[in-house]
Amino acid sequence: MAENKNNNTYTAQDIQVLDGLQAVRLRPSMYIGSTDQRGLHHLVHEIVDNSIDEAMAGYCDKIEITIHEDNSVSVADNGRGIPVEIHQVTKVSALETVMTTLHAGGKFGGRGYTVCGGLHGVGASVVNALSAWLKVEVRRDGKLYLQEYLRGAPKAPVKSVGKGDGSGTTVTFLADEEIFSKLDYNFEVLSQSFREMAYLNKGVDIWFKDLRHDIEKTFYFEGGIVSFVRHLNRKRVVLQQMPAYITKMIDSTIVEVALQYNESFTEATLSFANCINTLDGGSHLTGFRSALTRVLNDYARKYKFLKDNEANLTGDDVREGLTAIISVKLTHPQFEGQTKTRLGNQELKSMVESVVAEGLATYLEEHPSESKRVMEKCLIAARAREAARKARDLVTRKGLGDMSTLPGKLADCSEKDPLECELYIVEGDSAGGSAKQGRDRRFQAILPLKGKILNVEKARPEKMLSHDEIRALITALGAGSSMEFDHAKLRYNRVIIMTDADVDGSHIRTLLLTFFYRHMTGLIEKEHLFIAQPPLYRIKKGKEDHWVYTDKEKDELLVKLGTTKGVEIQRYKGLGEMNPQQLWDTTMDPKNRILLRVAVEDAVKANEIIETLMGEEVPPRKAFIQAHARQVKNLDI
């Protein structure tokens, strides 16, 4: 079709140019990920990270974070204080430049910082842009300086307001409710991240106060990452009295590693670069793992734990039951993307591998009894791996097109494109029958499970793979499990756990989540795992049905209906109590259903909760139940 040029109204005047901070307010999620609670917490972390950078540079040993009653937040440190003199380029104070200009800061290869986490220089200015108001106080050169801002714009130039004791910076801000729907900081979630920071910067005192609820915590660890490992293993039976600690400085790069084995079957290794948790690992983690496998194999050969005709231990063998922290601090970190979840510096691989190999070899020679226990653990893992391989061969599907290998209880869908398919995992034949009849057979598959699946937190892999219900689950999904999980072979784009709203249903859901977290982590990381939310009540008045999902919704609806006369209230405990049409209308119809996506925001906390609830040790579980008993809702007794 020929273009009608007379109607072409797209001109240069249609091109909108936004000031840097205007762009942040227009598209906040580009800078902080989201505008929910995670984004709100991100604001706090951006300011705290600046104080941590001062600590890593050796100028700060105290950081104080306060949530005030009006939901404003203060972060104060005793670092050098942000410079306040006029900047040669912007012609305003350096403080105002940092607070109002994207990509302005002392972390771009200048003299301000040798090591820092805030690489991109957008943190303070982004927080300023997304705050209703922000105030910065700088103590420097014996004076106290002040500047205030409204939605990122300075109210006045920086001014001296009196004498200042010592040095440091205090930033106070109120997140803008035009950006964030709710100012709801979670004290425990923030506490966990501040605890990590204190572990990674030994000798730094982090004081966190919440004046809304009159609670506070102080974090200070002389032991650093050794204390971190001991904290992670505090509920486990360990094989070494104290973690092995290895550290070395090469040029301007510091490598720190702490590791300790325990009797569990899972690995808990966390890696950090300049105090940033590199969730996706990177070169430093690769170097650590290479050194660990090589050194333990060399030790096993030297002292005849492995015979000449036996194969080497694999990476899986030497990492079973391992808890480790790898922390590197370097001058020019190359993080992959703004999210900084993976470290890309290739020189770090050989550097970390060399440091760990040397330090671990020395440790093994100096601790023969503990080394023996570690070697025995690795050898048991190797034998179990071989048994698990044989069991896995019985589970692995021959190919996506070979439908004869699918479990007989699976009611599959007709759609062949995995992106269009979803699998409902339901408990029992009753709910399974309703779900099979109520579903859309084109894209919805149903897998009913018989009873409660095995608690994989307390079972070796070969026992797990011999469990009928878990084998059916692995086979139906088609992507394997554990280290052999292959996301590309996953047969369903959405995997939905749908259990009853009673104690047994909650237990089954917890068992399934434990299995997926430990053996199909990719399912969670790639956002494929969901939990269905069936209604808790059906409220019927006349011929009209109302479905409500919480007690609060029920009470609000009854008020809205204006009377209880002629109102029938039915509380659902099991999915089998609904007929197929009701189950479709309320829980399976994509137009009406409520699905909760399963995500892991804090790996350390997730590990701790699973170990507490599902592990061998009873006292921690008892303490957890006692501590959280009053928070339980909808308990079916």
C-alpha positions in Angstrom: 0.0 0.0 0.0 1.3 3.4 -0.9 2.0 5.7 2.1 -0.1 8.9 2.3 2.6 11.4 3.1 0.2 14.2 3.7 -1.0 12.3 6.9 2.6 11.7 8.1 2.5 13.7 11.4 5.6 12.0 12.9 8.1 14.9 13.1 11.1 16.0 15.2 8.7 17.7 17.6 7.3 14.2 18.5 10.7 13.2 19.9 10.6 13.7 23.7 13.9 14.3 25.5 13.7 13.6 29.3 16.1 14.8 31.9 17.9 11.9 33.5 15.8 11.8 36.7 12.6 12.4 34.8 13.3 9.2 32.9 13.8 7.4 36.3 10.4 8.5 37.5 8.7 7.6 34.2 10.3 4.1 34.1 11.3 3.3 37.7 11.3 -0.5 37.1 14.2 -0.1 34.6 16.4 1.1 37.5 15.1 -0.8 40.6 13.4 -3.8 39.1 9.9 -3.2 40.4 7.8 -0.8 42.4 6.6 -3.3 44.9 8.3 -4.2 48.2 11.4 -5.5 46.5 11.8 -2.1 44.7 11.2 -0.3 48.0 14.0 -2.4 49.6 16.2 -1.7 46.6 16.2 2.0 47.5 17.5 1.2 51.0 20.2 -1.1 49.6 21.4 1.5 47.1 22.2 4.0 49.9 23.6 1.3 52.3 25.8 0.0 49.4 27.5 3.4 49.3 28.4 3.2 53.0 29.6 -0.4 52.4 31.9 0.9 49.7 33.4 3.3 52.2 33.9 0.4 54.5 35.7 -1.7 51.8 37.9 1.3 51.1 38.9 1.3 54.8 37.3 4.6 55.8 34.1 3.4 57.6 33.4 1.0 60.4 29.9 2.0 61.6 26.7 2.1 59.6 23.3 3.0 61.2 20.1 2.3 59.3 16.8 3.6 60.7 13.2 3.2 59.6 11.3 6.1 61.1 7.6 6.1 62.2 6.6 8.0 59.1 8.3 5.3 56.8 11.2 7.6 56.0 14.6 5.9 56.1 18.0 7.1 57.3 21.4 5.7 56.5 24.3 7.2 58.4 28.0 6.2 58.2 31.3 7.5 59.6 33.1 7.4 56.2 34.8 10.4 54.6 31.6 12.3 53.7 30.6 13.1 50.1 32.7 16.0 48.8 30.9 19.3 48.7 33.2 21.6 46.7 32.1 22.8 43.2 32.5 20.1 40.5 34.6 21.2 37.5 32.2 19.9 34.9 28.7 20.4 36.4 29.5 23.7 38.1 27.5 22.8 41.1 28.7 21.0 44.3 30.0 17.5 44.0 27.2 16.4 46.5 24.5 17.8 44.2 26.1 16.2 41.2 26.1 12.8 42.9 22.5 13.2 44.0 21.0 14.5 40.8 23.1 13.1 37.9 22.9 9.5 36.6 26.3 7.8 36.2 28.1 10.4 38.5 30.2 9.1 41.3 33.7 8.2 42.6 33.6 4.7 41.2 34.6 5.0 37.6 38.3 4.4 37.9 39.3 7.6 39.7 41.0 7.9 43.0 37.9 7.7 45.2 37.5 3.9 45.4 39.9 1.0 44.8 37.1 -1.6 45.5 33.4 -0.9 45.3 30.1 -2.6 44.6 28.2 0.4 43.2 29.7 0.1 39.8 27.2 2.1 37.7 27.0 5.3 39.7 23.2 5.5 39.5 22.2 4.5 43.1 21.9 7.8 45.0 20.4 9.7 42.1 17.8 7.0 41.5 16.8 7.0 45.2 16.6 10.8 45.1 14.4 10.7 41.9 12.0 8.2 43.5 11.6 9.9 46.8 9.0 12.5 47.8 11.8 14.2 49.7 15.4 13.5 50.5 17.9 15.1 52.8 21.7 14.7 52.8 23.9 15.7 55.8 27.7 15.6 55.3 30.2 15.9 58.1 33.5 16.9 56.6 36.4 19.2 57.5 34.9 20.0 60.9 31.7 21.4 59.3 28.1 20.1 58.8 26.7 20.6 55.3 23.1 20.1 54.3 21.1 19.8 51.1 17.4 18.9 50.6 15.5 17.8 47.6 11.9 17.4 46.4 11.3 14.5 44.0 14.9 14.7 42.9 15.2 18.5 42.5 17.3 20.5 45.0 15.4 23.0 47.1 18.6 25.1 47.4 22.4 24.8 47.0 24.5 23.0 49.6 25.0 25.1 52.7 27.0 24.9 55.8 24.8 24.7 58.9 27.3 24.5 61.7 30.1 22.4 63.2 30.4 18.7 62.3 32.0 16.1 64.6 34.1 13.6 62.8 33.2 12.7 59.2 30.5 10.8 57.4 27.3 11.0 55.5 23.6 10.7 56.5 21.0 10.3 53.9 17.3 10.4 54.9 14.5 9.8 52.3 10.8 9.2 52.1 9.9 7.0 49.1 7.3 8.6 46.9 3.8 7.1 47.2 3.2 8.3 43.6 5.7 5.6 42.6 5.2 3.0 45.3 1.7 1.9 46.1 2.6 1.0 49.7 5.5 1.9 51.9 5.9 -1.4 53.7 9.4 -2.2 54.7 10.0 -5.8 56.0 12.4 -5.6 58.9 13.4 -9.3 58.8 14.1 -9.4 55.1 16.3 -6.3 55.4 18.0 -7.6 58.5 19.1 -10.8 56.7 20.8 -8.8 54.0 22.5 -6.5 56.5 23.7 -9.6 58.4 25.4 -10.8 55.2 27.1 -7.4 54.7 28.5 -7.6 58.2 29.8 -11.1 57.6 31.5 -10.0 54.4 33.1 -7.0 56.1 34.5 -8.2 59.4 34.9 -5.5 62.0 32.1 -3.3 60.5 29.3 -2.5 62.9 25.8 -2.4 61.3 23.0 -1.1 63.5 19.5 -1.5 62.2 16.5 0.1 64.0 12.8 0.1 63.2 11.1 2.8 65.1 7.7 1.7 63.8 7.8 -1.4 65.9 10.5 -0.4 68.4 12.9 -3.2 67.4 16.6 -3.2 66.5 19.4 -5.5 65.6 23.2 -5.0 65.6 25.5 -7.0 63.4 29.2 -7.2 64.0 31.5 -10.2 63.2 35.2 -10.4 63.9 35.2 -13.8 62.3 33.9 -12.6 59.0 33.0 -15.3 56.5 34.1 -18.0 59.0 31.3 -16.8 61.2 29.0 -16.8 58.2 29.7 -20.5 57.4 29.2 -21.4 61.1 25.9 -19.5 61.1 24.7 -21.5 58.0 25.7 -24.8 59.6 24.4 -24.0 63.1 21.5 -26.5 62.7 23.6 -29.3 61.1 26.0 -32.0 62.3 29.4 -30.8 61.0 32.5 -32.9 60.0 35.0 -30.2 60.9 35.1 -28.4 64.3 35.9 -25.1 62.6 35.6 -24.1 58.9 38.7 -24.1 56.8 39.7 -20.5 56.1 41.8 -19.4 53.1 42.7 -15.9 52.2 45.3 -14.2 50.0 45.8 -10.8 48.4 47.2 -10.8 44.8 48.0 -7.4 43.5 44.9 -5.4 44.6 42.5 -8.4 44.6 41.5 -10.1 47.9 40.4 -13.7 47.8 38.6 -15.1 50.8 37.1 -18.6 51.2 35.6 -20.4 54.1 34.3 -24.0 53.9 32.9 -26.6 56.2 31.3 -30.0 55.5 28.2 -31.4 57.2 26.2 -34.6 57.1 23.5 -33.3 54.8 23.2 -34.3 51.1 22.9 -30.8 49.7 25.4 -28.0 48.9 25.1 -24.5 50.2 27.8 -22.4 48.4 27.4 -18.6 48.2 29.6 -16.4 46.1 30.2 -12.7 46.4 32.1 -10.0 44.5 32.7 -6.7 46.2 30.0 -7.7 48.7 27.4 -8.3 46.0 25.8 -11.7 46.0 26.5 -13.2 42.6 23.5 -15.5 42.5 24.5 -16.9 39.0 28.1 -17.5 40.1 30.8 -16.6 37.6 34.6 -16.9 37.2 35.3 -16.9 41.0 32.9 -19.8 41.7 34.2 -21.8 38.7 37.8 -21.4 40.0 36.8 -22.5 43.5 35.0 -25.6 42.3 37.9 -26.6 40.0 40.4 -26.3 42.9 38.1 -28.2 45.3 37.7 -31.2 43.0 41.4 -31.4 42.0 42.8 -31.0 45.5 40.5 -33.6 47.1 41.2 -36.1 44.3 45.0 -35.5 44.7 44.6 -36.1 48.5 42.5 -39.2 48.0 45.1 -40.7 45.6 48.0 -39.8 47.9 46.6 -41.4 51.0 44.9 -44.4 49.1 41.3 -43.4 49.8 40.9 -44.1 46.0 42.4 -47.2 44.6 44.4 -47.1 41.3 41.5 -48.7 39.4 38.8 -46.4 40.8 37.5 -43.4 38.9 38.1 -39.9 40.3 35.6 -38.1 42.5 33.3 -35.8 40.5 32.4 -32.3 41.4 29.0 -33.5 42.7 30.8 -36.0 45.0 33.0 -33.4 46.6 30.3 -30.8 47.0 27.7 -33.0 48.8 27.2 -31.6 52.3 29.5 -28.6 51.6 28.8 -25.2 53.0 31.1 -22.5 51.5 31.5 -18.8 51.1 33.6 -17.4 48.3 34.2 -13.6 48.6 36.5 -11.6 46.2 37.2 -7.9 46.3 38.7 -6.5 43.2 39.3 -3.1 41.5 37.5 -3.5 38.2 34.6 -6.0 38.5 32.9 -6.9 35.3 29.3 -7.8 36.3 27.0 -9.1 33.7 24.2 -6.6 33.5 22.8 -4.0 35.9 21.5 -6.9 38.2 25.1 -7.9 38.8 24.2 -11.6 39.3 27.3 -13.1 37.6 31.0 -12.1 37.7 32.7 -12.1 34.3 36.3 -11.3 35.1 38.1 -14.3 33.5 41.4 -13.6 35.3 39.6 -14.4 38.6 39.1 -18.1 37.7 42.9 -18.9 37.7 43.5 -16.6 40.6 40.8 -18.1 42.9 41.8 -21.7 41.7 45.4 -21.1 42.6 44.7 -19.5 46.1 42.1 -22.3 47.0 44.3 -25.1 45.8 47.3 -24.0 47.8 45.3 -23.2 50.9 43.1 -26.3 50.9 46.0 -28.7 50.3 47.8 -27.2 53.4 44.6 -27.4 55.4 44.1 -31.1 54.6 47.7 -32.0 55.6 47.4 -30.1 58.9 44.0 -31.6 59.8 44.3 -35.4 59.1 41.4 -36.6 61.3 38.9 -34.0 59.8 40.3 -34.6 56.3 39.6 -38.3 56.7 35.9 -37.6 57.6 35.6 -35.3 54.6 37.1 -38.0 52.3 34.7 -40.7 53.7 31.8 -38.4 53.0 32.9 -37.8 49.4 33.4 -41.6 48.8 29.9 -42.4 50.2 28.6 -39.7 47.9 30.4 -41.3 44.9 28.8 -44.7 45.6 25.4 -43.1 46.1 25.8 -41.2 42.8 26.4 -44.5 41.0 23.3 -46.0 42.6 21.3 -42.9 41.7 22.5 -43.1 38.1 21.1 -46.6 37.8 17.8 -45.5 39.4 17.7 -42.4 37.1 18.1 -44.6 34.1 14.8 -46.1 35.0 13.1 -42.7 35.2 14.6 -40.9 32.2 12.2 -40.6 29.3 13.5 -41.9 26.0 12.2 -39.0 24.0 9.4 -36.4 24.0 7.6 -38.2 21.2 7.5 -41.6 23.0 4.3 -41.3 25.0 4.5 -44.9 26.2 7.1 -43.8 28.8 4.8 -41.3 30.5 3.2 -42.4 33.8 -0.2 -44.0 33.5 -1.8 -41.8 36.0 -1.0 -38.7 33.9 -3.9 -37.2 32.0 -1.9 -35.4 29.4 -3.1 -32.5 27.2 -3.4 -32.6 23.4 -1.3 -29.5 22.8 2.3 -30.4 21.8 4.0 -27.0 22.2 5.4 -26.9 25.7 5.0 -23.1 25.9 1.2 -23.5 25.7 1.0 -26.4 28.2 0.5 -26.5 31.9 0.5 -29.3 34.4 -1.6 -29.4 37.6 -0.2 -31.5 40.4 -3.1 -32.6 42.6 -3.4 -34.7 45.7 -5.5 -37.9 45.6 -8.0 -39.5 43.2 -11.0 -37.4 44.3 -9.4 -34.1 43.4 -7.7 -35.6 40.5 -11.1 -36.8 39.1 -12.7 -33.4 39.4 -9.6 -31.7 37.9 -9.6 -34.2 34.9 -13.2 -33.6 34.2 -13.2 -29.8 34.7 -9.9 -28.9 32.9 -9.4 -27.7 29.3 -8.0 -30.8 27.8 -6.3 -28.9 25.0 -3.6 -27.4 27.2 -4.1 -28.6 30.8 -2.6 -31.9 32.0 -3.4 -33.4 35.4 -1.0 -35.6 37.5 -2.7 -36.9 40.7 -0.3 -38.0 43.5 -1.1 -40.7 45.9 -0.5 -39.6 49.5 2.5 -37.6 50.6 5.7 -37.7 48.6 9.1 -38.5 50.2 10.8 -35.8 52.2 13.9 -35.4 50.0 15.7 -33.3 52.6 16.3 -36.5 54.6 16.8 -38.9 51.7 19.7 -39.8 49.5 19.3 -39.4 45.8 19.0 -43.1 45.0 16.1 -43.4 47.6 14.4 -40.4 46.1 14.6 -41.8 42.6 13.1 -45.1 43.8 10.0 -43.4 45.2 7.1 -44.0 42.8 5.4 -40.6 43.1 8.7 -38.7 42.6 9.6 -40.9 39.6 6.1 -40.2 38.1 6.7 -36.5 38.6 10.1 -36.4 37.1 9.0 -38.5 34.1 5.9 -36.4 33.5 8.0 -33.2 33.4 10.5 -34.8 31.1 13.5 -32.5 32.1 15.4 -34.8 34.5 16.4 -33.7 38.0 19.2 -32.4 40.1 22.4 -31.7 38.2 21.0 -33.3 35.1 17.9 -31.0 35.0 17.6 -29.8 31.3 15.2 -26.9 31.0 15.0 -27.3 27.2 13.2 -30.7 27.7 10.5 -29.4 30.1 7.1 -30.5 28.7 5.1 -27.8 30.5 5.5 -24.0 30.7 3.6 -23.8 33.9 3.7 -26.4 36.7 1.0 -25.7 39.2 0.7 -27.2 42.7 -3.0 -27.6 43.6 -3.6 -29.0 47.1 -6.4 -28.9 49.7 -6.7 -26.0 52.1 -6.1 -28.3 55.2 -3.1 -29.5 57.2 -2.4 -32.5 54.9 -2.6 -30.2 51.8 -0.1 -27.8 53.3 2.2 -30.6 54.2 2.1 -32.0 50.7 2.7 -28.6 49.2 5.7 -28.1 51.5 7.1 -31.6 50.5 6.7 -30.7 46.8 8.3 -27.3 47.2 11.3 -28.9 49.0 11.7 -31.4 46.1 11.5 -28.7 43.5 13.9 -26.3 45.4 16.5 -29.0 46.0 16.3 -31.0 42.7 14.6 -28.8 40.1 15.9 -25.3 41.0 15.7 -24.3 37.3 11.9 -24.7 37.5 11.8 -21.9 40.0 14.6 -19.8 38.5 12.9 -19.8 35.1 9.5 -18.9 36.7 7.6 -22.1 35.8 6.4 -23.1 39.2 3.1 -21.8 40.7 0.7 -22.5 43.5 -3.0 -22.5 42.8 -5.3 -20.7 45.2 -8.7 -22.5 45.5 -11.5 -20.5 47.2 -11.9 -20.9 51.0 -15.6 -20.3 51.0 -18.6 -20.4 48.7 -21.3 -17.9 49.9 -24.7 -18.5 48.3 -27.5 -16.0 48.4 -30.5 -16.9 46.4 -29.3 -18.3 43.0 -26.1 -16.3 43.1 -22.7 -17.9 44.2 -19.8 -15.9 45.5 -16.4 -17.4 45.9 -14.0 -15.8 48.4 -10.4 -16.7 49.2 -9.8 -15.3 52.7 -11.7 -14.7 55.9 -11.3 -11.0 55.4 -13.0 -11.3 51.9 -15.8 -13.3 53.5 -16.5 -10.7 56.2 -16.4 -7.9 53.7 -18.8 -9.7 51.4 -21.3 -10.4 54.2 -21.3 -6.7 55.1 -21.9 -5.9 51.4 -24.8 -8.4 51.2 -26.3 -6.5 54.2 -27.8 -9.6 55.9 -27.1 -13.2 56.8 -30.7 -14.2 56.3 -31.0 -16.6 53.5 -27.2 -16.7 53.1 -25.5 -20.1 52.9 -21.8 -20.3 53.8 -19.8 -23.4 52.8 -16.1 -23.7 54.0 -14.0 -25.8 51.6 -11.3 -28.1 53.0 -10.7 -30.2 50.0 -10.8 -29.8 46.2 -12.8 -33.0 46.0 -15.7 -31.1 47.6 -16.2 -29.1 44.4 -17.7 -30.5 41.3 -15.7 -30.2 38.1 -17.5 -27.1 36.9 -16.9 -25.3 40.2 -13.2 -26.3 40.2 -12.8 -24.9 36.6 -14.6 -21.7 37.4 -12.7 -20.9 40.6 -9.2 -22.4 40.3 -8.4 -23.6 36.7 -9.9 -21.1 34.3 -7.1 -18.7 33.3 -9.6 -15.8 33.2 -10.6 -16.2 36.8 -8.0 -18.2 38.7 -5.4 -16.9 41.2 -1.9 -18.3 40.8 1.0 -17.5 43.1 4.4 -17.7 41.4 7.1 -19.4 43.4 10.3 -17.4 43.6 13.4 -17.3 45.8 14.5 -13.8 46.8 16.8 -14.9 49.6 18.7 -18.1 49.1 20.2 -18.1 52.6 16.8 -17.7 54.2 15.2 -20.3 51.9 17.9 -22.9 52.8 17.5 -22.2 56.5 13.7 -22.6 56.4 13.8 -25.8 54.5 16.5 -27.3 56.8 14.5 -26.2 59.8 11.2 -27.6 58.7 12.3 -30.7 56.8 15.7 -31.6 58.1 16.8 -34.3 60.7 17.2 -32.0 63.7 14.0 -31.7 65.8 14.8 -28.9 68.3 15.2 -26.2 65.6 11.8 -27.2 64.1 10.1 -27.1 67.5 11.6 -23.7 68.2 10.3 -22.5 64.7 6.8 -23.7 65.4 6.7 -22.1 68.8 8.0 -18.8 67.5 5.4 -18.7 64.6 2.4 -20.4 66.1 0.4 -17.2 66.4 0.9 -16.3 62.7 -0.9 -19.5 61.5 -4.1 -18.9 59.6 -6.9 -21.2 58.5 -5.6 -24.1 60.7 -7.8 -27.1 60.2 -7.8 -29.1 63.5 
